[in-house]
């Protein structure tokens, strides 16, 4: 095995603090395997991103330890610095790790998997990129959300008096009580259309939200994005279809529509988009795919 220079960026609040020592455990195992390791843990994402950027060299491998929020940070830096990415899932969502088939629920097993991958060459996967009207680029690995799920995320960010997963549960209930279709203008590979939907998502991978297989046939290596829309539903119909998403069975419903594209503009009023669970900015945004852009040891 050739020793590698590895920068480990860890989220001390992974899985709401349940895996706060995971990053140090990963760093110890990588050092024991003979790698040159720089372990970074900071008080917030902004500081962590800046410190990690400064630590990366052209020959580095960036390893992120945490959930999809850390993956989002890792994808951004790996694309910017043109270095390969490694993942050790330690969060609550872990959707990219699920799609890549990484071990979940065990830091030693996930790190062992990473060590085996580091002995060979990385694989290359597609990236999604959401671009603002001012040219600001937001790369993402999993799913760009601009419908009901984005509203729930936005609501959760305002609930300062509730912590952890309960904040998202409460936000879901609040937004469900206000459930209503939203008017969008979508431009899919140059063809413009206007419609009312409850959910609009542009997916690079299969799932979001911790295993919700919104686009179960999506591929990370096909050079395409899966464009998901859900027609207006009553609250009762929505609650009936919701559990089926975890197994990808919702796609048989005639009100679910999925198509593939390479360029999508999503426009609507007063909607803030999210990607990989992280807040981006208000619509409109142009979403595109960069085929085989990200090198991943997985």
C-alpha positions, 0 to 999 in steps of 0.5 A: 500500500502506498501511504497517502496524504489524507485530510479528515474533516469531521463533524462533532455534531454528527447524528446530533452528537451521538457520533462525536468521537467518530472522526478521531476514531477514523483518523486513528485507524488511518494512521495505524494503516500507515497514512499521513493524516491531518485531522480537523474538527472545528466549532462550525461548518464555515470555519471547518470549510476554510481550515480544510481548504487550507490543509488540502494539497494537490496529492491529498485525499479528503475524507469526510466523517458525518452525514449528508451535510459533511458530504455536501461540504466535501463535494464542494471542496473536492470539486474546487481543489480537484482532489478525490473524496472518501466517506465514513458515514456517521450522520442520520441521513447518509444518503450518498453512502447508501447509494454507494453501498458503504457500511452504515452504523459501524465506524470501524467497518466503514473505515475498513471499507475505505482503507480497501478502496484506498489501495486502488483507484477511485471511481468517478461519479456525476455531480449536480450543480445548481447555479444562481442567476448571479453565477454562484455555483452550488455542487451537490451529490444527491438531491436538489429540493424545491418543493414541500421538502424544501419548505419543511427544511426552511421551517425547521431552520426557524424553530430555534426552541426545538432541537434535534430530529424533533425540530424536523418532525414539528416542521413537517406537521406545520407544513402539512397543515398548510399543504398546497400546490405551488406553481412552477416554471420548469425548463427541462432541456430547453423545453419550458412548461408551467404547472402546479406541484407539491414536490419538485426535485432534481436528483443525481442519486436515488434518495434523500432524507435518510433513505427516501428513494424519491428517484429509485432508478437514478444513477451516479454514472449515467450523465443524467439528472432525474427530474421528479414532480408530484401532482397536487394531492389531498393531505390524506392522499399525501399521507398514503403515498408518503410511506411508499417513498422509503421503498421506491414504490411511489413511482407506480402512482400516476401522479408521480412523474420522473424523467431524465435531463441534463439541464433544468431551470426551476423557477417559482416565487418565494421558494428557497431551494435545498440540496443534500439537506443544505440551504442554497438560495431562492429560486430561480436556479439552473441545475445541470450535471457534470458527468464523472466529475467527482473521484470517490474512494468507495 
